[in-house]
Amino acid sequence: MNAPFPHAAMTAAYLGTVASVSTFKLDAVDDIAAAARDRRERTRRLGLDTPLAWGWLLGPLLLLLYWSVFSITGFLDTRILPAPWTALTAGIELVRDGRLQANLAVSAWRAAQGLAFGTVVGVVLALVSGLSLLGGYVIDGLVQLKRGIPVLALIPFMILWFGVGEAMKVTVIAVTVFAPIYIHTHSALRAIDLKQVELAETLGLRRSTFIRHVVLPGALPGMLLGLRFGVTAAWLALVVVEQLNATSGIGYMITLARNYAQTDVMLVGLVVYAILGLGSDAVVRVIQRRALTWRRTLGA
């Protein structure tokens, strides 16, 4: 009568062993999953976190903060550099007079024309030079010669060739913009993977199709990078040309204020140039991010 009890005890022991093994397996799986998560987290730390939408404003805001603190404490003499609120007050007065808007419109139009001409010429010559050995021999050497000549040294010849009017100013800006556009686009073209070229040849693509589907997408990152440098170069060149016999523009406003020792107006002009450079670079970066959504990089 008591015979079944040993079997029951053995069954219970067996079930307990199975439960222990199952628990051990589950714990092992959890440990493996936790280790995998740790590895992923360690790997993720090697890259960058998700960028903030307005994180690029941190540097300028810190500069404004330091400038304000130094002005309040007297560490920065206002005779050397006026306080930020002085520039703000002067800017409001210039806006009320209409001088700032009028000069800003003239400067923006000059910079836009020079940027457009320099970009078109730079991209076209980069395509000719990057896709042709003869074009590379002829064009690339001339561009390298031009890079060795400062733009300031070309201005006297520009005045002789084009006079002191708008044509000279726009040409100087275009020449300044041309160099970074050409260099970065040409470098991106020559850096296209040869395997893509061989694949296009294997598929029998026509040259126009090859340029449209392989060359232009491959050169787009370099061209946009050159555009960022070109936009900044346009504003830098604008500062120079607007101080040469100009009758309008932000540079003319700064020169006129310098003659009358109006440091607050001069500061407004510098701040406007800085904002224009920062804003235009931000616009190009947005275009770069939208146009290169297919490319995953460290900063993406």
Secondary structure, 3 states (H helix, E strand, C coil): CCCHHHHHHHHHHHHHHHHHHHHHHHHHHHHHHHHHHHHHHHHHHCCCCCCCCCHHHHHHHHHHHHHHHHHHHCCCCCCCCCCHHHHHHHHHHHHHHCHHHHHHHHHHHHHHHHHHHHHHHHHHHHHHHHCCHHHHHHHHHHHHHHHCCCHHHHHHHHHHHHCCCHHHHHHHHHHHHHHHHHHHHHHHHHCCCHHHHHHHHHHCCCHHHHHHHHHHHHHHHHHHHHHHHHHHHHHHHHHHHCCCCCCCCHHHHHHHHHHCCCHHHHHHHHHHHHHHHHHHHHHHHHHHHHHCCCCCCCCC
